[in-house]
């Protein structure tokens, strides 16, 4: 399976994401830059975490208006799988590819620690390697990860099974409504999540709980 990683000024998890995709998928992803207007023929596009454009304005707001994001939106509309992690999640929301918004953490502090995640929907292209209700470990590192949606939007995504990850066992680090940590779009091919699964894929990381996400979306047998 072919993958691509979007590069934007200020992102700092691109190398981690490239390493995860290479180690698990068996081939390095292509990289695309902010000014690119076309994305090669790939099966998965990933927007990694960091602080695109210094997080000026709202987090992800500037990145969402770069030419490359129009190309990402076109690919998503064609059914290509897209994943945004942390700042990547913020960018997908700002680009209108996912519903809701990410606000400042309830503590008003940057949070960097390990949390627990419940797999709320194991029937997606990103989570099929997990069991429904399985609780996994995953690191987070963000200042604006407090997910919010209006009442109607929240009811819709909950009813449609679009919530795929929730913070579990009282480890919600940011105050997200309904403990939401990750969601997919209506079609199920665009995922946004705040935690960093790419940083927990092998023994050197202290565990491999995030590995099954990559195995799922890349179609790699566990």
Residue frames as qw, qx, qy, qz and C-alpha x, y, z in Angstrom:
[[0.000, 0.887, 0.461, 0.000, 0.00, 0.00, 0.00],
 [0.423, 0.372, -0.002, 0.826, 1.31, 3.43, -0.97],
 [0.315, -0.807, -0.416, 0.275, 1.24, 6.29, 1.52],
 [0.328, 0.599, 0.004, 0.730, 2.08, 9.98, 1.62],
 [0.428, -0.584, -0.417, 0.550, 2.98, 12.35, 4.45],
 [0.157, 0.894, 0.203, 0.367, 2.12, 16.04, 4.24],
 [0.577, -0.173, -0.226, 0.766, 4.93, 18.39, 5.30],
 [0.035, -0.906, -0.253, -0.338, 4.15, 21.86, 6.63],
 [0.263, 0.507, -0.418, 0.707, 6.36, 24.47, 8.35],
 [0.392, -0.461, 0.404, -0.686, 6.30, 23.88, 12.10],
 [0.949, -0.141, -0.150, -0.239, 5.33, 20.22, 12.09],
 [0.068, -0.673, 0.711, -0.190, 7.71, 18.19, 14.27],
 [0.707, -0.125, 0.663, -0.211, 6.33, 14.65, 14.19],
 [0.714, 0.555, -0.237, -0.353, 6.84, 14.05, 10.48],
 [0.286, 0.503, -0.815, 0.032, 9.95, 11.91, 10.97],
 [0.387, -0.092, 0.819, -0.415, 8.20, 9.80, 13.60],
 [0.740, 0.384, 0.282, -0.475, 5.26, 9.26, 11.24],
 [0.586, 0.604, -0.489, -0.229, 7.52, 8.45, 8.28],
 [0.017, 0.397, -0.899, 0.181, 9.42, 5.93, 10.43],
 [0.557, 0.082, 0.688, -0.458, 6.18, 4.23, 11.57],
 [0.754, 0.511, 0.035, -0.412, 4.79, 3.97, 8.04],
 [0.438, 0.612, -0.652, -0.098, 8.10, 2.64, 6.75],
 [0.139, -0.310, 0.899, -0.277, 8.63, 0.07, 9.50],
 [0.552, 0.193, 0.692, -0.423, 5.07, -1.26, 9.43],
 [0.692, 0.602, 0.110, -0.382, 4.21, -0.81, 5.77],
 [0.830, -0.022, 0.422, 0.363, 7.57, -1.97, 4.46],
 [0.491, 0.438, 0.288, 0.696, 8.17, 1.05, 2.20],
 [0.183, -0.318, -0.235, 0.900, 8.78, 4.74, 2.88],
 [0.286, 0.791, 0.513, -0.172, 5.94, 7.16, 2.16],
 [0.386, 0.488, 0.212, 0.753, 6.26, 9.90, -0.40],
 [0.207, -0.541, -0.377, 0.723, 6.28, 13.41, 1.02],
 [0.203, 0.702, 0.451, 0.513, 4.26, 16.37, -0.26],
 [0.298, -0.098, -0.240, 0.919, 4.90, 20.03, 0.55],
 [0.120, 0.569, 0.483, -0.655, 2.55, 22.87, 1.45],
 [0.269, 0.553, -0.213, -0.759, 2.60, 24.37, -2.05],
 [0.086, -0.016, 0.927, 0.365, 1.98, 21.10, -3.91],
 [0.550, 0.164, 0.011, -0.819, -1.30, 21.14, -5.79],
 [0.845, 0.119, -0.411, -0.320, -1.32, 17.45, -6.64],
 [0.559, -0.458, 0.662, -0.196, -0.74, 14.31, -4.59],
 [0.226, 0.300, -0.873, -0.312, 0.58, 11.12, -6.21],
 [0.779, -0.146, -0.431, -0.433, -1.57, 8.02, -6.53],
 [0.093, 0.255, -0.831, 0.485, -1.55, 6.72, -2.95],
 [0.492, -0.412, -0.747, -0.172, -3.87, 4.77, -0.65],
 [0.513, -0.705, -0.399, 0.283, -3.23, 6.77, 2.52],
 [0.243, 0.660, -0.108, 0.702, -2.39, 10.40, 3.26],
 [0.603, -0.549, -0.450, 0.365, -1.16, 11.36, 6.74],
 [0.053, 0.808, -0.106, 0.577, -0.88, 14.81, 8.30],
 [0.645, -0.137, -0.584, 0.474, 1.43, 14.51, 11.33],
 [0.396, -0.842, -0.337, 0.142, 1.54, 16.52, 14.53],
 [0.514, 0.046, -0.067, 0.854, 3.43, 19.60, 15.60],
 [0.033, -0.722, -0.308, 0.619, 2.75, 23.33, 15.48],
 [0.485, 0.456, 0.490, 0.562, 2.09, 24.24, 11.85],
 [0.147, 0.685, 0.142, 0.699, 2.86, 27.91, 11.22],
 [0.155, 0.214, -0.537, 0.801, 3.56, 28.32, 14.93],
 [0.165, -0.548, -0.806, 0.150, -0.12, 27.72, 15.79],
 [0.039, 0.146, 0.056, -0.987, -0.84, 31.37, 15.04],
 [0.566, -0.131, -0.283, -0.763, -4.53, 32.21, 14.73],
 [0.875, -0.212, 0.262, -0.346, -6.36, 28.99, 15.60],
 [0.441, -0.374, 0.793, 0.193, -4.32, 25.80, 15.57],
 [0.481, 0.202, 0.804, 0.283, -4.31, 24.45, 12.03],
 [0.350, 0.794, 0.340, -0.362, -6.14, 27.44, 10.56],
 [0.144, 0.758, -0.427, -0.471, -3.28, 28.61, 8.34],
 [0.236, -0.233, 0.909, 0.254, -2.27, 25.10, 7.26],
 [0.470, 0.442, 0.745, -0.170, -5.86, 24.29, 6.28],
 [0.407, 0.844, 0.133, -0.323, -5.71, 27.03, 3.65],
 [0.205, -0.557, 0.653, 0.470, -2.53, 25.88, 1.93],
 [0.578, 0.383, -0.468, -0.547, -2.74, 24.51, -1.65],
 [0.214, 0.185, -0.959, 0.012, -1.83, 20.99, -0.54],
 [0.290, 0.172, 0.763, -0.551, -4.98, 20.78, 1.60],
 [0.632, 0.404, -0.056, -0.660, -7.18, 21.34, -1.44],
 [0.500, 0.350, -0.761, -0.222, -5.43, 18.34, -2.97],
 [0.029, -0.048, 0.922, -0.384, -5.99, 16.34, 0.23],
 [0.504, 0.282, 0.421, -0.699, -9.70, 17.21, 0.15],
 [0.634, 0.411, -0.393, -0.524, -9.95, 16.08, -3.46],
 [0.346, 0.241, -0.906, 0.024, -8.31, 12.74, -2.64],
 [0.217, 0.068, 0.789, -0.571, -10.56, 12.27, 0.40],
 [0.612, 0.341, 0.116, -0.704, -13.63, 12.88, -1.77],
 [0.616, 0.377, -0.610, -0.326, -12.37, 10.12, -4.07],
 [0.937, -0.269, -0.140, -0.173, -12.25, 7.68, -1.14],
 [0.577, 0.391, -0.537, 0.476, -8.53, 7.82, -0.37],
 [0.660, -0.609, -0.391, 0.201, -7.88, 7.27, 3.34],
 [0.181, 0.688, -0.218, 0.669, -6.65, 10.33, 5.24],
 [0.685, -0.524, -0.430, 0.266, -5.34, 10.44, 8.81],
 [0.107, 0.743, -0.202, 0.629, -4.50, 13.52, 10.86],
 [0.706, -0.355, -0.498, 0.358, -2.74, 13.17, 14.22],
 [0.383, -0.535, -0.266, 0.704, -2.71, 15.97, 16.83],
 [0.066, 0.528, -0.134, -0.836, -2.05, 19.12, 14.77],
 [0.063, -0.012, -0.817, -0.574, -3.10, 17.03, 11.78],
 [0.059, -0.562, -0.818, 0.108, -6.49, 16.52, 13.47],
 [0.022, -0.679, -0.233, 0.696, -6.76, 20.27, 14.04],
 [0.026, 0.325, -0.513, -0.794, -5.95, 20.89, 10.37],
 [0.051, -0.262, -0.900, -0.344, -8.60, 18.42, 9.16],
 [0.040, -0.684, -0.641, 0.347, -11.21, 20.17, 11.31],
 [0.016, -0.638, 0.043, 0.768, -10.18, 23.61, 10.05],
 [0.037, 0.188, -0.702, -0.686, -10.31, 22.30, 6.47],
 [0.669, 0.107, 0.074, -0.732, -13.87, 21.06, 7.00],
 [0.529, 0.211, -0.794, -0.214, -12.98, 17.41, 6.42],
 [0.382, -0.269, -0.838, 0.281, -14.20, 16.48, 9.92],
 [0.309, -0.760, -0.332, -0.465, -16.97, 17.94, 12.13],
 [0.655, -0.678, -0.249, 0.224, -16.48, 19.81, 15.39],
 [0.193, 0.864, -0.266, 0.381, -13.65, 21.86, 16.82],
 [0.767, -0.175, -0.400, 0.470, -10.62, 21.53, 19.10],
 [0.181, -0.926, -0.002, -0.332, -10.36, 24.14, 21.84],
 [0.092, 0.620, -0.618, 0.475, -7.76, 24.99, 24.48],
 [0.505, -0.122, -0.826, 0.220, -7.27, 22.24, 27.06],
 [0.481, -0.757, -0.376, -0.232, -9.57, 22.66, 30.05],
 [0.698, -0.505, -0.159, 0.482, -6.50, 23.03, 32.28],
 [0.224, 0.971, -0.076, -0.011, -5.18, 25.82, 30.01],
 [0.381, -0.673, 0.604, 0.193, -1.86, 23.95, 30.10],
 [0.561, 0.463, -0.641, -0.245, 0.14, 21.96, 27.59],
 [0.847, -0.265, 0.387, -0.251, -0.27, 18.25, 28.35],
 [0.525, 0.517, -0.671, -0.085, 2.43, 15.66, 27.58],
 [0.430, -0.303, 0.782, -0.336, 1.84, 12.24, 29.08],
 [0.165, -0.034, -0.945, -0.281, 0.48, 8.78, 28.46],
 [0.594, -0.004, 0.231, -0.771, -3.27, 8.19, 28.44],
 [0.340, 0.110, 0.934, 0.020, -5.56, 5.22, 27.96],
 [0.410, 0.208, -0.331, -0.824, -7.83, 4.94, 24.95],
 [0.598, 0.212, 0.732, -0.246, -10.94, 2.84, 24.45],
 [0.007, -0.022, 0.732, 0.681, -11.54, 1.59, 20.92],
 [0.437, 0.305, 0.429, -0.729, -15.11, 2.82, 20.53],
 [0.796, 0.491, 0.068, -0.348, -15.54, 1.51, 16.98],
 [0.485, -0.395, 0.716, 0.309, -13.38, -1.38, 15.78],
 [0.642, 0.451, 0.611, 0.109, -15.22, -1.63, 12.47],
 [0.287, 0.918, -0.087, -0.258, -13.31, 1.09, 10.61],
 [0.792, 0.524, -0.195, 0.243, -10.40, 0.92, 8.20],
 [0.138, 0.716, -0.472, 0.496, -8.21, 2.41, 10.92],
 [0.445, -0.449, 0.574, -0.520, -9.23, 0.22, 13.86],
 [0.900, 0.060, -0.274, -0.332, -9.97, -3.25, 12.47],
 [0.591, 0.297, -0.680, 0.315, -6.83, -4.62, 14.15],
 [0.132, -0.226, 0.629, -0.732, -8.29, -3.89, 17.58],
 [0.181, -0.408, -0.894, 0.024, -11.16, -5.44, 19.50],
 [0.258, -0.686, -0.296, -0.613, -14.32, -3.46, 20.19],
 [0.610, -0.764, -0.068, -0.196, -13.96, -1.86, 23.61],
 [0.831, -0.009, -0.210, 0.514, -10.25, -2.69, 23.86],
 [0.244, -0.966, 0.054, 0.071, -8.29, -0.27, 26.04],
 [0.795, 0.295, -0.065, 0.526, -4.82, 0.68, 24.83],
 [0.426, -0.670, -0.027, 0.608, -2.04, 3.00, 25.96],
 [0.520, 0.618, 0.262, 0.528, -1.03, 6.02, 23.89],
 [0.380, -0.323, -0.166, 0.851, 0.99, 9.22, 24.45],
 [0.181, 0.889, 0.385, 0.171, -0.45, 12.71, 24.00],
 [0.437, -0.290, -0.014, 0.851, 1.28, 16.07, 23.59],
 [0.103, 0.580, 0.482, 0.649, -0.97, 19.05, 22.94],
 [0.054, -0.146, -0.357, 0.921, -2.30, 22.37, 24.19],
 [0.500, 0.205, -0.021, -0.841, -5.52, 22.54, 22.16],
 [0.197, 0.044, -0.955, -0.219, -7.03, 19.05, 22.23],
 [0.287, 0.251, 0.672, -0.635, -10.37, 19.74, 23.90],
 [0.019, -0.212, -0.781, -0.588, -12.86, 18.34, 21.34],
 [0.280, 0.395, 0.484, -0.729, -16.22, 20.07, 21.13],
 [0.039, -0.237, -0.715, -0.657, -19.26, 19.83, 18.86],
 [0.444, -0.126, 0.098, -0.882, -22.73, 21.35, 19.07],
 [0.606, -0.021, 0.655, -0.451, -25.59, 19.17, 20.32],
 [0.825, 0.443, 0.068, -0.344, -26.86, 18.14, 16.89],
 [0.499, 0.632, -0.593, -0.012, -23.41, 17.35, 15.54],
 [0.186, -0.399, 0.836, -0.328, -22.51, 15.38, 18.64],
 [0.739, 0.121, 0.506, -0.428, -25.70, 13.34, 18.43],
 [0.773, 0.555, -0.174, -0.255, -25.05, 12.63, 14.76],
 [0.377, 0.586, -0.712, 0.092, -21.46, 11.45, 15.12],
 [0.366, -0.251, 0.802, -0.400, -22.31, 9.37, 18.18],
 [0.781, 0.256, 0.364, -0.438, -25.29, 7.81, 16.42],
 [0.733, 0.603, -0.267, -0.166, -23.30, 7.07, 13.27],
 [0.931, -0.231, 0.105, 0.263, -20.44, 5.39, 15.14],
 [0.505, 0.767, -0.135, 0.373, -18.02, 8.10, 14.04],
 [0.351, -0.787, 0.453, -0.228, -16.36, 8.28, 17.45],
 [0.862, 0.248, -0.440, 0.046, -13.58, 5.70, 17.17],
 [0.567, 0.048, -0.571, 0.592, -11.40, 6.47, 20.21],
 [0.413, -0.828, -0.121, -0.358, -12.31, 7.73, 23.68],
 [0.089, 0.520, -0.656, 0.540, -10.10, 8.58, 26.63],
 [0.779, -0.300, -0.527, -0.162, -10.57, 5.76, 29.14],
 [0.719, -0.330, -0.470, 0.392, -10.19, 5.12, 32.86],
 [0.293, -0.910, -0.189, 0.226, -10.35, 8.78, 33.82],
 [0.609, -0.243, 0.254, 0.711, -7.32, 9.77, 31.71],
 [0.326, 0.832, 0.351, 0.281, -9.05, 12.49, 29.63],
 [0.576, -0.201, -0.090, 0.787, -6.20, 15.05, 29.48],
 [0.144, 0.100, 0.229, 0.957, -8.04, 18.00, 27.96],
 [0.313, 0.320, 0.463, -0.766, -11.75, 18.03, 28.86],
 [0.208, 0.041, -0.701, -0.681, -13.00, 16.70, 25.51],
 [0.676, -0.008, 0.157, -0.720, -16.77, 16.27, 25.41],
 [0.963, 0.048, 0.010, -0.265, -17.82, 12.62, 25.81],
 [0.645, -0.498, 0.526, 0.243, -14.12, 11.78, 26.28],
 [0.792, 0.596, 0.130, 0.024, -13.70, 11.92, 22.49],
 [0.485, -0.589, 0.448, 0.466, -10.11, 11.34, 21.35],
 [0.109, -0.231, 0.717, 0.649, -10.63, 10.45, 17.68],
 [0.601, 0.490, 0.417, -0.475, -13.37, 10.56, 15.05],
 [0.352, 0.077, 0.718, 0.595, -13.98, 9.64, 11.41],
 [0.303, 0.175, -0.191, -0.917, -16.02, 11.38, 8.75],
 [0.770, 0.179, 0.218, -0.573, -19.38, 10.13, 7.47],
 [0.789, 0.435, -0.384, -0.202, -17.71, 7.98, 4.81],
 [0.896, -0.406, 0.171, 0.056, -15.26, 6.48, 7.30],
 [0.827, 0.346, -0.005, 0.444, -12.14, 7.24, 5.24],
 [0.198, 0.672, -0.251, 0.668, -10.90, 10.31, 7.15],
 [0.713, -0.507, -0.427, 0.229, -9.64, 9.91, 10.72],
 [0.094, 0.720, -0.297, 0.620, -8.54, 12.58, 13.15],
 [0.784, -0.498, -0.348, 0.131, -7.12, 11.78, 16.58],
 [0.162, -0.933, 0.249, -0.205, -5.21, 13.73, 19.21],
 [0.738, -0.507, 0.429, 0.120, -2.98, 10.95, 20.68],
 [0.279, 0.719, -0.583, -0.256, 0.20, 9.83, 18.90],
 [0.973, -0.027, 0.204, -0.100, 0.02, 6.12, 17.93],
 [0.707, 0.608, -0.286, 0.222, 3.25, 6.49, 15.91],
 [0.019, 0.678, -0.576, 0.455, 5.13, 6.91, 19.18],
 [0.585, -0.282, 0.676, -0.347, 4.12, 3.52, 20.59],
 [0.833, 0.376, -0.215, -0.346, 4.76, 0.92, 17.90],
 [0.777, 0.291, -0.519, 0.204, 7.77, -1.09, 19.13],
 [0.768, -0.431, -0.356, 0.313, 9.64, -2.25, 22.21],
 [0.463, 0.125, -0.124, 0.869, 12.03, 0.70, 22.00],
 [0.216, -0.502, -0.145, -0.825, 9.03, 2.94, 22.63],
 [0.212, -0.138, 0.714, -0.653, 8.01, 0.98, 25.72],
 [0.523, 0.320, 0.712, -0.343, 5.12, -0.79, 24.02],
 [0.077, -0.003, 0.717, 0.693, 3.36, -1.38, 20.71],
 [0.269, 0.517, 0.699, -0.416, -0.26, -0.43, 21.43],
 [0.325, 0.682, -0.037, -0.655, -0.36, 1.98, 18.49],
 [0.151, -0.290, 0.815, 0.478, 0.93, -0.54, 15.98],
 [0.330, 0.382, 0.863, 0.018, -2.44, -2.12, 15.18],
 [0.302, 0.791, 0.204, -0.492, -3.76, 1.20, 13.87],
 [0.140, 0.650, -0.549, -0.507, -1.07, 1.26, 11.20],
 [0.205, -0.050, 0.960, 0.183, -1.48, -2.45, 10.48],
 [0.389, 0.572, 0.662, -0.290, -5.20, -1.86, 10.02],
 [0.348, 0.825, 0.050, -0.442, -5.00, 1.07, 7.64],
 [0.101, 0.634, -0.664, -0.383, -1.99, -0.28, 5.72],
 [0.916, 0.166, -0.147, -0.334, -3.54, -3.74, 5.35],
 [0.318, 0.497, -0.780, 0.208, -0.59, -5.44, 7.04],
 [0.815, -0.318, -0.472, -0.106, -1.16, -8.70, 8.92],
 [0.459, -0.788, 0.311, -0.268, -0.34, -8.50, 12.62]]
